[in-house]
Amino acid sequence: MATRTRFVKEKMLVEYRQLGASGLRVSVIGLGGNTFGRYADEQQTVAIVRQALESGINMIDTADVYGNGVSEELLGTAIREHRDDLVIATKVGMHMGDGPNDYGSSRRRVIEGCNASLRRLRIETIDLYQIHAFDRLTPLEETLGALDDLVRAGKVRYIGCSNFPAWRIVQALWTSDRAHLAHFVSVQPEYNLLKREVEKDIVPVCLEFGLGVIPYFPLDAGVLTGKYKPGAQPPEGTRGHNNPRFAPRLQEATLEAVQRLYVWAHDSGHSVGELALAWLASRPAVSTVIAGTTRPEQVAANARAADWKLAPDDLAEVERLLAG
């Protein structure tokens, strides 16, 4: 489905793919903005974006809810002189206040949310505008109609969704087709070596209807970096330290599987984090893999990870190691 092209930029070989069946080309490794304003201040954000550009990364994904708008504001500062070189994606739909219309995907919320994101990002058009989560209280045709109006007004170029179940994705595509509205070109689900439920239904839907998959949490919130060891307490300063909500990600069987992957990747001359990104890049329907970082050197390492092209034997070994 995805056409893949490689270009040379800043002495680094970069791969670009079509975002689903659309004509938009995105770097196979993207940059996630959920760290901006949370773990990275303005100066760090500027440095991270600069490194992304130097690495050939053109896809940057954020959301209005990240830092209650701060991520978009910092990103707007960082991209000021580079807008034409980037594909900017953001999302709408999560809580941005305590009012009854401060969340969801009603016409009011979508249009006002888009205008607010444009102001914070200091851009005229959002390349990819995504509904952050399915809103059971708003008819899909109302949401899609508002998105279509934004596309026709030139404020949005493409639309997508995140955290939608497979049948809702199909319903949205059918609704758009029936009403002659702009349709989703991408889906953003949680997807990584340890979280593969989307392969049962969402990935087949995307392959069938030409939607690009944009995995988030590609490193499973840090579990696939190898920092958490079997039989050991989570290190201080990590998300898992003294965090009961994080505990389900740190099951002993999971950590043992990650350790097996860690050893195999190291023997192959790579980190387990590079393996996680390279594996996602090899999956059907995946257009770009977004990873949040706090340092420029992490951006460069993520970009290099996509150069590891996993052969069929490698993929089979990964499956064996995961199974134990």
N, C-alpha and C positions, 0 to 999 in steps of 0.2 A: 504493500500500500504506500509506504513512505519512500519517496525518491531521496537518495542520499548523494550529496555532493561534498567534495573536499576542496578547501582553499588554503592557501598559505598566507598567514598573517603574523607579523612580528616573529618570523622564523619558527612558528609553531603550526603544525598541520592540524587543521580544525575541520571537524565534520559537521555539516549542516543537513538537516532533514526537513521534509515538509511537515507542517503541523496538521496531522491527519491527511485528509484529501484536499485541504485548502492550498492556496498558492504561497502561503507564508512560510519562510524558511527560518528555522531556529537552530541554535547550536545544540548538539546532542547533550552537552552538559550545560545546565542553566544555573542561575544564581537565585537563591531564595532570600527574601527580605525580612523574614521573621526575626532575625537577630538585630536588625537596625533599630536603634533606640532602646534596645533591651540589653544586648551584650556588646553592641558596637555603637560608639558615639558618632558625632558628625564627622570628625576627622578620620576615624576608622572606616566609616561607611564610604567616604570619598576614596580612601586608599583601596578598599575592597573592590569598588566599582572600577577604579582605574586598572587594577590587576585583571579584572574580568575582561575588560576591553583589550588589554595587552595579550591575554590568553586566547582571544578570539571568541569569547563568550558574548552572545548578543541577546540572550533571553534572561530577563530579570522579572521575577514574580514576587508580588507582595499582596497586601490586603488592607482595607481601611481599618480593620479591627486590630491589626498589629500595632501595639502601643497606642491604641485609640487615635490613629492617624499619624503618629510620630514617624513610623517607618516610611510612609509615603512622603512626609515632609523632608526627611533626611535624604531619601532617594532623589527627590526633586532637586535638591542642592547638588547632589553628586553627578547627576546626568545633564546638568544645565548646558554644558558645551558639547555634549555627545548624543543628543536626542536622536539624530538621524541614523546613528550606528546601532541603535538598540531596539529590541522588541520589549515593550513594557506591558506587563500583565498585572492586573489587580482584581480584587474580589469585593463583593458586596453581599450583605445578608445577615451577618452576625450582629450581636448587640453593640450599638454605638452610644447607648444612653439608656435611661430608665423609662422613657416614654413609650406609649403603646405603638408608636410608629417608628421607633428607633431600631427596629430589627425586622427581619423577614425580607420577602421579595415582592412586595406590593409595587404598583406603578409609582406611587409616591416615593417609597424607599429606594427603588432602583434609580430613578431619575435624579433625586436629590443626592443620593450616594455617589453617583457618577460625577455630578457637578462638583461635589466636595472633593472627590479624589483628583479631579483635573486641577483644582486650585492648589491642593497640597503638592501634587507632582509638578505643577507649573508647566503643563503641556497642554496642547490643544486637542489631542486625540489619544485615547487608550487603545493600544494594539489588540489586546485580548482582555475582555471584560467578562468575569466569571461569577456565577451565582454560587456563593460559598457553601450553601447547604440547602437541601430541599425544604420548602416552606409549605407545610400541609394546609395552612389557612388561606393561601392565595391560589386562585386558579392559575394553572400553568399558562393559559392563553393570555392572562393579564400580564404575567411576568415577561413572557416572550414578546408580547406586543410592545411593552415598554423598552425592551432591548432592541427591538426592530426600529423603533422611533429613534433611539440613540444612534444606531447604525446609519439611518437615513439622514440624521442631522450632522453626521460627520464627527460625532464625539467618540465613537467606538468603531473599530474596524472589524473585529471578529468577536464572537461570543462563545463561552464555554460554561461548564459546570464543575462543581467539586462536591464530593461526598453524596452523590446521587446513587440510589440503587439502580441496578440495570434496567428494571422495568420502567422506572421513571425516566431514564434516558431515552428509551424507545418511545415512551409516551410523548416526551418533549419533541422528539424528531417528527413524530406523526402529527402533532399539533402544529408545528411550524410548517410542515408540508401542506396540510389541509388549509391553513389560513394564509399561506404564501408569506411567511415571516422568515426573518433571518434564523438560521439554525445553528445549533452548537457544532463547533469544529473540534472540541477537545473535552476531555474528562480528566479531572485531577483527583485521584484516589490515594489512600495510603497503600503503598506497594513496595515491598523489598524482599530480600531473601527469606526473611522470617515471617512476613505477612503476605500471603499469596492467595487470599480468598477471592480477589478480583479475577483470578484466572478462570474461575468457574463460570462466570457470567458476564462481567463487565468487559473483560478483554475480548471475548468472542463478539459481543455487541459492537465494540469499537472496530474490530476487524471487518465485520459485516457491513457497517454503515459508514466507514471512513472517518472515524474520530481518532484524534491523536491522544495517547495516554501520557499524562504528565505526572509521574509518581512523586508524592511527597513523603517525607521521612525515609529517604533512601537508605539511611544508615540506622534505621529503627531507633531514632532519638539518641544515637550514640552507642547503642549496644553493639553495632557492627563495626566499631572501631577497635574492639578488643580491650577496651579499658576496664571492663567488668570481667572478673575472673571467677571460674567455678570454685565454690568453697570459700570465697573471700568476701568481705564486706565492701560495698561500693565505696570507691575512694572519695575523700572529702573534696568538695568543690564540683562534683558531678551532679547531674540531674537525679541520679539514683540514690544519692546519699541522704539517709533519713527521710525518704520520700515514699510513704505507703502507696501512693497512687502509681508510682513507677514500678513497684514490686512485681506486678504481673509480667513485665517485660524481662524480669531477671530470674525466671525459673531455672533450676539447675540443669535440666535437659537442654534448654536453650543455650545457656552459657557453655556447656560442653560441646554443642554443635558449633558455636562460634569459635571455640578454641581449636577445633579440628580444621575449620576453614582458615583460621589465623596461621596455623602451621603450614598448611598447603600453599597458601598465598605467599608466605615468607620464603618457602622453598622455591617458589616460582619467580622470586625477585620483586614481589609486590607486597603491599599492605592489605589487610582484610578489608579496609575501607575502599581501596582501589578495586578490589574484587567485587564488592557490593555494587559499586557504580558501573563497572564494566559488565556485570551480569545483567543489570537492568537495561543497559544500552543494547544488549543482545536480544532482548525480549520482543516478540511480535507486538506491533502497534505502538510501542514507546517512541515518542518523538523527541522529548527532551527530559532530562532528569534534573530537577531543581534541588540544590543543596545549600543550606544556610551555613555561613562561616562567620568567624570573628576576626580572622587575620588574612591578609593578602596571600600569604604563602599557602594557606589552605585552598584558596581559589585556584592557584597554579597547580597544586597537587590534584585537585578534582578534575581539572581540564586534562591533565596527563593521563588520568585513569581511563579515559575513553579510548586511548591509543592501544590499550590491551584488548585485543580481539580474541575472545574466547572461542576456541575450536570446539567441534562437537564432542571430542573426548574430554575436554576441559569441563564442559557443561555436564556431561555424564558423571564426572568425578565429583563435581559440586553436589549433585543430587545424592550421590552415595554418601558423601560426608555429612550432609544434612540429615539423612536417614539414620546415620550412626552405624 
